[in-house]
Every structure is written in structure tokens, then in C-alpha cells.
Amino acid sequence: MKRAAKKREETEMGVQMLVSAVNQDVRTIAERMNIETDAIVVNQCGCFGYEEYEHRGHTVCCYSLKERGVGLSRNHALMRADKELCMFADEDIVYDAGYARRVEEAFGQHKDVDMILFNVKVAPARRTYWNEGERRIKWYNYGRYPAYSIAARTDSLRRANVHFSLLFGGGARYSNGEDSLFLRDCLRAGLRLMASPVVIGEEKERESTWFHGYNEKFFRDRGVLYHFLYGKMAVPFSLRFLLAHKGEMCREIGWKQAYRLMKDGIKEGKG
């Protein structure tokens, strides 16, 4: 038992992809995503199972789960990660050739950084961020980054004892926000985060598993998220969010009604 525990604590050199997927053919996912490293795939598919295979000289470990929830699947993958660097990935990202080398080079140039947020190309309507240069990530600018932008030192995440929320994200009670909560927890734990202009891949458009328009649930769920993210500042941050995005988000539900819905969500988050 001691030997097994020691082995789990140690990490090997290299990069490992941690892929969250839903109802995918795990035997073809590595090829479709152009994965060129070891990978752990957690497939939410209504059954339990495990298989592994070799892809371009690397090992792809595939876990099938009955339970749903993107946070749960990312935690399962992170728990099993055993390489020096890990990258969180979604099934609809296709990675550029040489992405692993770029990630390793970035960490090699910034040895004091625990996590780097890379650029992934997405459709303009879905873009929440784009790094024009390098900068440190702080409490005031972490909220725009999706999980698939994240690469981190695995041991740093273990020492910080961070994990993804089971309340937020696709398949969970509340629509999205597990990535923002994760980054917040990393900052609170003292990890050093940096944004990088390096591009590592591109998102392929598909129907969202959680987004069904800017409806009442969207705004109420966003209010619950803001309670957990900003605490006493949740109400003014909600107003700022709506005023900044009302042209896009408040076409069917006016911004005043959306504001009431977000405040309802904040109250719900307080319990």
C-alpha cells in the first residue's frame, strides 16, 4: 500500500490531456482532437467502464461514467493525472500540431508560474477572452477564462487541494461557471497564474450541452454563480455584467427583468 501511494504522489515528465466528454466514441476521440500526448478521457455516457489504447505512441486511458456533470468528470480526470503538466480539454477542441511543445516551452520560460491560460480559437459570438500578450492573472481578470484554456503543473494543483465545483457546469444544477470558481480557488490557494498569447487549438462549433438561450434560467443561474464568486459585491457586479452585455443578452428578456432574475439567484445562492 505504501508503495502504491508513493507512486500516485509522483508525477512523470511530460504533458497529459484531461478530456471531459459526453456520449463519445472514445476509440476515435484522440484522433479527432489531434491529441499528441498521453490523455485521460472521462466519457459521461450512462454506463461504467474502462479501456486504454495507444495513439501516436502515447497512452489514452478512457473512463466511462453513468453520472453527469462536467465538474465531476474533470475531477475524475485530475485525480488520475500522473504527468508533470496537465491540460483540461473538451471533446470539441481540435489541437494544433506541436501544441505540447509550445506548452512545455511556456512553462520552461516561466518556472515560477503554476498555471498558464492559453489561447484557443472560437467563433466570435462565443469568445469570452483573447490574450494579446503575457500578463499575470489576478482576482479582477480571471472570470473570462474557460477550462479548456488551462494548463497547470499537476503537483501545484495537488498541493493547493483544488477541484471543480459539482454545482455548476454542464450536467450540474446550475448552467455554467465551474471554470471561474476553479480559477478563483487556485488564486485563493496562492497559485501563480499567467495568460499567454500562444495559440494551442480551435473549438469546432456544435450544439451546446447546457446553453439554451438567454432565458430565465440563464440569468438566475448567473446570479447564483455571482454570489459564490463575489459575495457582498454580487449585486453591483451583476448590474455591471448586464449593462456591458445587454445588447447581446437582453433582446428577449429586458435588462431590468434580467437584473431581478440575477438578484433572485443571488438570494438562492445565500440559501
C-alpha positions in Angstrom: 0.0 0.0 0.0 2.8 2.4 0.8 4.5 1.8 -2.5 1.2 2.4 -4.4 0.6 5.6 -2.5 4.1 6.9 -3.2 3.6 6.1 -6.9 0.4 8.1 -7.0 2.1 11.1 -5.5 4.9 11.2 -8.0 4.4 12.7 -11.4 6.4 11.9 -14.6 7.7 14.5 -17.1 5.5 15.4 -20.0 2.0 16.7 -20.8 -1.3 14.9 -20.2 -4.7 15.9 -21.6 -7.6 15.6 -19.3 -10.7 15.4 -21.6 -14.3 15.8 -20.4 -16.7 14.2 -23.0 -20.3 13.3 -23.3 -21.5 10.2 -25.3 -18.4 10.0 -27.4 -16.7 7.1 -29.2 -13.5 7.1 -27.1 -11.7 4.9 -29.6 -11.6 7.8 -32.1 -11.6 10.8 -29.9 -7.8 11.2 -29.7 -7.6 11.2 -33.5 -10.4 13.7 -33.8 -8.9 16.0 -31.3 -5.4 15.6 -32.7 -4.1 14.6 -29.3 -0.3 14.1 -29.4 0.3 13.4 -25.7 -0.9 11.0 -23.1 -4.5 11.6 -22.2 -7.2 10.7 -19.7 -10.7 10.7 -21.2 -13.8 10.8 -18.9 -16.9 10.0 -21.0 -20.3 10.6 -19.5 -22.3 8.0 -21.3 -24.7 6.2 -19.0 -22.6 3.2 -18.2 -19.4 2.3 -16.3 -16.3 1.0 -18.0 -12.5 1.4 -18.7 -10.3 0.8 -21.6 -7.0 2.2 -22.9 -5.2 2.2 -26.2 -2.1 3.6 -27.8 -2.3 6.7 -30.1 0.8 8.0 -31.8 3.0 6.4 -29.2 1.0 7.7 -26.2 -1.4 6.1 -23.8 -5.1 7.1 -23.9 -6.9 6.0 -20.7 -10.7 6.1 -21.1 -13.2 6.0 -18.2 -16.9 5.7 -18.8 -19.3 7.1 -16.1 -23.1 7.0 -15.6 -23.1 10.2 -13.6 -23.4 13.6 -15.4 -21.6 16.8 -14.7 -18.6 18.5 -16.3 -17.1 19.3 -12.9 -17.4 15.7 -11.8 -15.7 14.4 -15.0 -12.8 16.9 -14.7 -12.3 15.9 -11.1 -12.1 12.3 -12.0 -9.5 13.0 -14.7 -7.5 15.3 -12.4 -7.5 12.7 -9.6 -5.8 10.2 -12.0 -3.3 12.6 -13.6 0.3 11.5 -13.3 2.3 13.7 -15.6 4.2 16.9 -14.7 1.8 19.1 -16.7 -1.9 18.7 -17.3 -4.3 20.4 -19.7 -8.0 20.5 -19.3 -9.8 19.7 -22.6 -13.3 19.4 -24.1 -14.3 17.0 -26.8 -14.9 19.7 -29.4 -11.4 21.2 -29.3 -9.0 20.3 -32.1 -5.4 20.9 -31.1 -2.7 22.4 -33.3 0.2 20.3 -34.3 3.0 20.9 -31.8 0.8 22.2 -29.0 2.5 20.1 -26.4 5.9 21.5 -27.3 4.5 25.1 -27.0 3.0 24.3 -23.6 6.2 22.8 -22.3 8.3 25.8 -23.6 6.0 28.3 -21.9 6.3 26.6 -18.6 10.1 26.3 -19.1 10.3 30.0 -19.6 8.2 30.8 -16.5 9.4 28.4 -13.9 7.7 30.4 -11.1 4.2 30.0 -12.7 1.8 27.3 -11.6 -0.8 27.7 -14.3 -0.9 29.2 -17.8 -4.1 30.2 -19.7 -3.5 29.7 -23.5 -5.5 31.0 -26.5 -8.0 28.7 -28.1 -9.7 30.0 -31.3 -13.5 30.1 -31.1 -16.4 31.6 -33.0 -16.6 35.4 -32.4 -20.1 35.1 -30.8 -18.7 32.6 -28.2 -15.4 34.3 -27.5 -15.0 35.4 -23.9 -11.3 36.2 -23.9 -8.2 36.6 -26.2 -4.7 37.1 -24.8 -2.8 39.7 -26.8 0.3 39.3 -24.6 1.5 37.8 -21.4 0.1 39.1 -18.1 -0.5 37.8 -14.6 -4.0 36.7 -13.7 -5.4 38.3 -10.6 -8.8 38.5 -8.8 -10.1 41.1 -11.2 -9.4 39.4 -14.5 -9.8 35.7 -14.0 -13.6 35.4 -14.7 -13.5 35.2 -18.5 -11.4 32.1 -19.0 -12.8 28.7 -19.9 -11.4 25.4 -18.5 -10.0 24.4 -21.9 -7.6 27.3 -21.8 -6.0 25.9 -18.7 -2.6 24.1 -18.4 -1.1 23.6 -15.0 1.6 21.9 -13.0 -0.1 18.8 -11.6 1.8 18.9 -8.3 0.8 22.5 -7.8 -2.9 21.6 -8.1 -2.5 18.7 -5.7 -0.7 20.9 -3.1 -3.4 23.5 -3.4 -6.1 20.9 -2.9 -8.4 22.5 -5.6 -11.2 20.8 -7.5 -14.1 21.7 -9.8 -17.5 22.5 -8.3 -20.2 19.9 -8.7 -22.9 22.6 -8.5 -22.0 24.4 -11.7 -21.4 23.5 -15.3 -23.0 21.3 -18.0 -24.9 18.4 -16.4 -25.0 20.1 -13.0 -27.7 22.0 -11.2 -26.6 25.4 -12.4 -25.6 26.0 -16.0 -22.0 27.2 -16.0 -19.2 28.8 -14.0 -17.3 25.8 -12.7 -14.2 27.1 -14.5 -14.4 30.6 -12.9 -14.8 29.0 -9.5 -11.9 26.8 -10.1 -9.6 29.7 -11.1 -10.8 31.7 -8.1 -9.9 28.8 -5.7 -6.5 28.5 -7.4 -5.8 32.2 -6.7 -7.1 31.9 -3.1 -4.7 29.0 -2.6 -1.8 31.2 -3.6 -1.1 29.7 -7.1 0.5 31.9 -9.7 -1.5 32.2 -12.9 -0.4 33.8 -16.2 -2.1 34.4 -19.5 -0.2 33.6 -22.7 -0.8 34.7 -26.3 0.3 31.3 -27.6 -2.5 29.5 -29.6 -2.9 25.8 -29.0 -6.1 24.8 -30.8 -9.5 25.7 -32.1 -13.1 24.9 -31.0 -15.3 23.2 -33.5 -18.9 24.6 -33.4 -21.6 22.2 -32.1 -24.8 22.4 -30.2 -24.2 23.3 -26.6 -25.0 20.7 -23.9 -26.1 23.4 -21.4 -26.8 26.7 -23.2 -30.4 27.1 -24.4 -30.5 30.9 -24.9 -30.6 33.9 -22.6 -33.7 32.7 -20.7 -34.8 33.0 -17.1 -32.7 30.0 -16.0 -29.6 31.6 -17.6 -29.9 34.8 -15.6 -31.0 33.1 -12.4 -28.1 30.7 -12.6 -25.7 33.5 -13.3 -27.0 35.2 -10.1 -26.2 32.1 -8.0 -22.7 32.0 -9.6 -22.1 35.6 -8.8 -23.0 35.0 -5.1 -20.2 32.4 -4.9 -17.8 34.4 -6.9 -18.2 37.9 -5.5 -20.1 37.6 -2.2 -21.2 41.0 -1.0 -20.2 42.5 -4.4 -22.5 40.2 -6.3 -25.3 42.7 -6.9 -23.2 45.6 -8.3 -21.2 43.0 -10.4 -24.5 41.7 -11.8 -25.5 45.1 -12.8 -22.2 45.8 -14.5 -22.4 42.5 -16.3 -25.9 43.2 -17.7 -25.1 46.8 -18.8 -22.0 45.5 -20.6 -23.8 42.7 -22.4 -27.5 43.9 -22.7 -27.2 44.5 -26.4 -26.5 40.8 -27.0 -28.2 39.1 -24.0 -31.2 41.2 -23.2 -33.1 41.1 -26.5 -35.9 38.8 -25.3 -35.7 39.4 -21.6 -35.1 43.1 -20.8 -32.1 44.0 -18.7 -34.3 45.2 -15.8 -36.1 41.8 -15.7 -32.7 40.0 -16.1 -31.4 42.1 -13.2 -34.3 40.9 -11.0 -33.6 37.3 -12.0 -30.0 37.6 -11.1 -30.8 39.1 -7.7 -33.2 36.2 -7.2 -30.3 33.9 -8.0 -28.1 35.7 -5.5 -30.7 35.1 -2.8 -30.9 31.5 -3.8 -27.1 31.2 -3.5 -27.2 32.6 0.0 -29.7 29.8 1.0 
